[in-house]
Amino acid sequence: MIFAGLLTLVFLLSWALTLGLRHYALSKRLMDIPNERSSHTVATPRGGGVAIVATFLLALPVLYGLELLDLATFCALSGSGLLVAIIGFADDHGHIAARWRLLGHFCAAIWALCWLDGLAPVAVFGSVVDFGWIGNLLAVVYLVWMLNLYNFMDGIDGLASAEALCACLGSALIYVVSGHAEPLWGALLLSGAVAGFLCWNYPPARIFMGDAGSGFLGMALGILSLGAAIVAPDLLWSWVILLGVFVVDSTWTLCRRLLNGDKVYQAHRSHAYQYASRHFQSHKTVTLAVVAINLLWLLPCALLVALGVVSGITGLIIAYAPLLWLAAKFGAGTRETA
């Protein structure tokens, strides 16, 4: 009952703070102006993701005080999340060189991994393997990639927040069904903060998330997934499956652009979801399609892995196969023809 009240308060505060940030952005002319690399056509206020950051970080100490969150996860989420949000906020209001942003991202990832005591043993085809320092290195890269891919995928109305909401609620369902309640509360709390913002970001968006919000979400979801692996090794695979749309689209696009010799650090609109939004001439259609894929395909696959019906790697291959087909079908990473 206490948690339900906290979750409701987080939702309402996120909703109200997003409204306040919208008025602030309009008054200060903090607008995202459409250009040749944009997927939108109307100037829109930006920076609303700060509402997600603020409400979630304010509620985290309460969750810890209720003994619904362990100290390691609390420190990992609050420290790394705050650093990433500050970097994103500064970049939203000016410009930070890519090398300094990346350095900050790696520092945030290392902070989180230190508190989580590195990468937990991972389930590999029925065996539990401890990868040692190699696993820790891979986990740092994973967190940095999660952070950046979330920035890349935050390009059309409602997509990034809808993806986070599906991942958090999907993982919560998996925790309940598989009998692992320990990591449940952090995911639910983040879903409340995201839902309040989504009310204003749902197509047609009245405010955009901005780098502060998208980077924070990528880092937070990455930390929650690594924390779940400590509870049960298969749960990490379930999380990676739940986030499959973003992982596949961003990774495929990056690899394709590298092969094409494109400048990968340069803004573009060649992700599969961007091509799809132009094909259907609708942000809402693509965002709702991603929600449907998450609920009707990825969630059942993730659940089968968590319940031990299939192994993590097998489940990942099965879940990702149609996503890879969609990425190829929509030409993710290919240069846009005039």
N, C-alpha and C positions, 0 to 999 in steps of 0.2 A: 504493500500500500504506500509506503514512504517513497519507494522508487517510482511508482506510478505518478505520484505528485511531482517528483523531481523531473521526470521525463516530460510531463505536461508543461511545467515551468520553463524547461529548456526550449521546447517547441515555441511557446508564446514569446519568450524573450528573443529567440532567433528571428521570429516573424516581425516583431516590433523593431528590432535593431536593424534589420534589412530595410524596413520602411524608412527609418531615420537616416541610414546611409544613402538611400536613394535621394532623399531631399538634400542631403549634404552634397552629394556628387552633382546634382543639378545646379545648386547654388554656386558651387566652385567650378562649374563647367568641366568636371572630370568625366569626359565622355569618350566612349570608344567610337571613333569615326570610321565609317566603312572605307576600305581601299581595295585595290585589286587582289589582295590576298585574304580578304575577309569573306565570311560566309553569311554575313548579315548586310542589310541595305539601309538600315535606319540608325542614326546616332543614338547610342544607348548609354546610360550611366554605368560605371564600372566600380568594382571594389566591394560588391555586396558580400563576397565570401568571408570578409572580416567578421560578419555576424556569426558564421559557423565557428570560426576560430575562437571568438570571445566567449560565446555561450558554452562551448564544449570545455574549454580550459577553465572557465569559472566553476563549472559543475564537477570537474574531475576531483578536486579535493573533497567534495561532499561524498562522492562515490567511494573514495578511499576511506573517508571517515565512517561510512556505513559498513566497511569491511567487505565491499563488493568488488574491490579492485586491489590487487597486490601492489606493494611498494615499487617493485621493479617496473611493472607496466606503467604505473602512475608517473614515475620519473622519466621513463623513456618517452611516453606520449607528451608530457608537459614540456620537457626540455627541448626535445627535437622539434616538436610541433611549433613551439614559440619561435625558435631560431628560424625555421623555414618560413613561417608567416612573416616575420620581420623582414627577411630578405625579399620575399615576394611583395610586401607592402612598399618597400623602398623602390623596388623595380617598377611597380605600378605607378609611382609618383615621380619617377625620374628614369634613370638608367644605370644599371650596374653591369660592368663588363662580365661576359660569360664565364671567364676563368674564375672570377671572384665569387660569382653565384655558385659555380660548381664546387669550389673549395668549401663554401658554407654548407652546401648540401652533403658533402662527404663528412664534414664535422658533425652534422646533425645525425647522420646514419651511424657513425662510430659511437657517438654518445648513446644512442638507443641500444646498439649491440652490446656495449659495456654493461648497461643495466640489465639486459636480458641474458647476460652471461653467454653471449655468442649464439650461434645457430644450434638449435636443439637437434638431436638425432632425427634423421629423416627416414621414412618408410620407403624402401626400394624393393619392389617385387617380393613382398612378404617378409623381407628382412629389415631390421632397423640399423641404419648405418650412421656412425658419428664421423663426419668429414673433417673434424679438427680445425686447424687454422685455415685450410682451404675453404671449408664451409663458411667460416666467419668472413673471409674475403668475399665469397660469393654473396653472402647475406648483405654486406655493405653495398655491393653493386646493385643487388636487387632493390634495396630501399631507395637508392639514388635514381634508379631507372623507374620505379613506381612513381616517385615524385615528379620526374620530368615527363613521363608518359601521360600523367594526369593533366599537366599543363598543355601537352600537345592535343589531347582529346577534348579539352574544354573549348570547343569551337562553334557549337550550335546551341540553340536555346534548350535548356533543361537536361542536356545529355550527361554532363559530369555529375550533377546532383542526383539524377535518376539512377545512374550507375552505382553511386555510393549507397543510395538508399536500398537498392536491390541487394547489393553485397552484404550490407549490415543486417538487413532483415532475413536474408537467405541464410547467413551464417548463424543467426540467432535460432532459426528453425532447426538447423542441423545440430546445434548444441543441445537443444531440447530433445530431439528425436534420438540422438546418439548417447544421451545421458551425461553430457559434459557441461555442467552449468557454470563452471568457474569463469570462462571468458565471455559469458553471455551479456553481462551488464554494460561493458564498455562499448560493444557494438550497438546495443540498443540506444545508449546515450548519444552516440554519434548520429544515429538515424534520426533522433529527435531534433538535433541541431540542423541537420541537412534538410529535413522536412519543412522546417520553418522558413528557410531560405528558398526552397523550391516553390513555395507559394508565389513568390515574386519572379522566379526564374523560369517558370513553366511557359512554353511557347504560347503567344509571343512574349519574350522576356521583357520585363520592365527594368531589370538591372542585371549586369553580368557579374560573374564570380570574381574574376581577376586572379593574378598569379598568387596572391596571398592565400586565397581560399583553395585554389586547385592544388597548389604545391602542398599545402597543409593536409588536404584530404589524401593525396597520394602517399605521403609519409605516414599518416595515421592508419590508413588501411594496411600498409605494409607492416607496420609495427603490430597491429592487431593480428595479422596472419602469422607472424613469427611467434607471437605470444601464444597463439592457439596451438602451435606445434609443440610447445613445451608440455601442454596438457595431453595431447595425443598426436603422434607423428603424422597420421593420415590427414589431420585437419589442415595442415599446410597445403596439401594438394587440393583439398576442397576449396580453400580460399583462392588459390591460383585459377582453379576452374571457374569459380564465380566471377572473377575479374577478367575472364577470357576475352570478351569483346574488346576491351581496351588494350590488353596485352598483345593480342594478335594484330589488331589494326596498326598500333603504333610500332611494333617490332617489325612487321612486314614492310611497312612504309619506310622506316629508317633503313632497313637492309636494301630495299629496292633503290632508294635514293643514293645510297653509298655506291651501289653497283653502277648507277647512271653517272656517277661523278658529280652529283649535285652537292651544293654546300648545305650540309645537314643542319647547321646552326641557323640557317636563313629561314624566315617565316615563309610558309607555303600553305596551300590548301589542297593537298593531294592525298589526304587520308581517305580511306574507303567511305567513312561516314560523311565526309565533305562532298565527295563525288555523288553519294547517294542522295544527299539533301538537295543538290542541284538537279539530279535526275528526276526526283519526285517533286521538286519545287516546294518543299515543305520541311521545316525543322521538326514539326510535331510528328509527322509520319515516321521519320527516322528514329526519333527519341522513343516513341511508343513501340517501334519494331525492336529496338534494343531491349526495352523492358520485357517484351514478349519472349525474346530469345533467352534472356536471363531466367525468367520464371518457368518457361515451358521446356527448355532444353538444358541450360547450364545447371540450374538448381537440382533437377533430378540426377544429373551425372555426379555432381558434388556430393549429394546425399548417398548415392551408391558407394562412393569411395569412403565416406565417413563411416558407413555401416560395415565396411569390409567385404562388400559383395564383389567389387573389382579392386585391383591394386591402383595406387595413385597414378602411376605412369600410364597404365592402360586406360584409366578413366580420363586422364588428360588428353591422350591421343584421340579417344573417341569424341570427347567434347570439342576439341579444337578443329577436327577435320572439316566440318561444315563452315566454321569461321574462316579457315584458310581459303576455302572455296569462294566464300563471299568477298574476301579481300582481293582475290585474283579477279573475280567477276567484275568488281567495281573499279579495278585498275589502281589499287592503292600503291602510291609511290611513283606512278608514271607522271610524266610531265603533261600538264594541261595543254591541249591543243587550242589554238586561237580560234 
